[in-house]
Amino acid sequence: MAGKDHRDGAVDEEAEQGKEAGPGPLEVAVVTFANGGDNIGVYVPVFATAGIGGMGAYAAVFLVLVAVWCFAGTFFATRPVIAQALARRGRILLPLVLIAIGLLVLIEGGAFGL
């Protein structure tokens, strides 16, 4: 069988690591690109009115903050306590956080005051 060691029936370490390694950079980039389509409707008008200097500032801030998010994500994900908590409760926490952010956006935007 694939993923089995022929000597003692133990699961092959390489096969086990492949399952738990997570998505690769290309997969993350594709999902990010696919999820970003709605942003075009927001950013095109902003960039159309910002001018060259404004676009440069937006791009610089964006790149700096993406780097901050990447370093923060790597830092927190490599801490054993946080990594274990996310592994155990991440499937529950992520939807709750996203719902909370969505509700905050709706409330702050006055969507319920119609």
Wavefront OBJ file of the C-alpha trace (Angstrom):
o trace
v 0.000 0.000 0.000
v 1.120 3.568 -0.635
v 2.377 5.416 2.433
v 3.219 2.190 4.305
v 6.619 0.909 5.265
v 7.008 -2.648 4.023
v 9.034 -3.764 7.052
v 6.659 -3.118 9.955
v 3.492 -1.529 8.547
v 4.232 1.894 10.051
v 3.139 4.953 8.157
v 5.907 6.419 6.038
v 7.114 9.749 7.477
v 7.358 11.410 4.080
v 3.785 10.523 3.153
v 2.548 11.726 6.541
v 4.442 15.029 6.262
v 3.053 15.587 2.766
v -0.500 15.455 4.114
v 0.161 17.935 6.909
v 2.434 20.346 5.055
v -0.448 22.578 3.990
v -0.901 24.530 0.803
v 2.062 25.725 -1.195
v 2.765 29.331 -2.208
v 1.206 28.890 -5.652
v -2.033 27.545 -4.164
v -2.196 30.462 -1.716
v -1.558 32.955 -4.531
v -4.312 31.445 -6.699
v -6.877 31.564 -3.881
v -5.844 35.117 -2.999
v -6.215 36.201 -6.630
v -9.592 34.479 -6.970
v -10.932 36.054 -3.782
v -9.709 39.508 -4.767
v -12.033 40.045 -7.732
v -14.497 42.108 -5.714
v -11.687 44.470 -4.747
v -11.442 45.675 -8.347
v -14.728 47.505 -7.899
v -13.283 49.355 -4.917
v -9.722 50.026 -5.975
v -10.234 51.116 -9.586
v -12.087 54.322 -8.595
v -9.592 54.988 -5.790
v -6.591 54.636 -8.087
v -8.306 56.590 -10.867
v -8.610 59.628 -8.597
v -5.388 59.219 -6.572
v -2.846 60.343 -9.144
v 0.714 59.045 -9.485
v 1.877 60.157 -6.023
v -1.175 58.707 -4.312
v -0.841 55.397 -6.139
v 2.811 55.190 -5.144
v 1.898 55.829 -1.509
v -0.885 53.228 -1.622
v 1.452 50.672 -3.183
v 4.225 51.339 -0.655
v 1.869 51.078 2.325
v 0.325 47.917 0.878
v 3.697 46.218 0.363
v 4.952 47.170 3.825
v 1.784 45.928 5.513
v 1.778 42.657 3.532
v 5.332 42.072 4.750
v 4.238 42.833 8.335
v 1.336 40.346 8.022
v 3.653 37.663 6.591
v 6.238 38.096 9.346
v 3.552 38.221 12.052
v 1.880 35.099 10.649
v 5.168 33.232 10.532
v 6.099 34.393 14.027
v 2.812 33.354 15.622
v 2.426 30.119 13.665
v 5.866 28.933 14.759
v 5.123 29.398 18.471
v 4.221 25.924 19.785
v 1.431 27.079 22.119
v -0.266 29.178 19.435
v 0.249 26.560 16.714
v -1.313 23.861 18.901
v -4.271 26.085 19.821
v -4.873 26.946 16.158
v -4.586 23.296 15.167
v -7.209 22.335 17.756
v -9.596 25.267 17.486
v -8.768 26.942 14.171
v -11.753 25.499 12.325
v -14.055 27.101 14.871
v -12.124 30.329 15.471
v -11.673 31.379 11.841
v -15.393 31.469 10.960
v -16.178 33.249 14.225
v -13.538 35.899 13.581
v -14.700 36.405 9.985
v -18.342 36.700 11.091
v -17.360 39.200 13.783
v -15.421 41.292 11.253
v -18.363 41.188 8.830
v -20.797 42.282 11.533
v -18.462 45.078 12.591
v -18.248 46.330 8.999
v -22.033 46.209 8.636
v -22.668 47.963 11.954
v -20.000 50.636 11.464
v -21.210 51.217 7.908
v -24.758 51.830 9.098
v -26.246 48.908 7.158
v -28.849 48.267 9.860
v -30.072 51.858 9.973
v -32.051 51.675 6.730
l 1 2 3 4 5 6 7 8 9 10 11 12 13 14 15 16 17 18 19 20 21 22 23 24 25 26 27 28 29 30 31 32 33 34 35 36 37 38 39 40 41 42 43 44 45 46 47 48 49 50 51 52 53 54 55 56 57 58 59 60 61 62 63 64 65 66 67 68 69 70 71 72 73 74 75 76 77 78 79 80 81 82 83 84 85 86 87 88 89 90 91 92 93 94 95 96 97 98 99 100 101 102 103 104 105 106 107 108 109 110 111 112 113 114
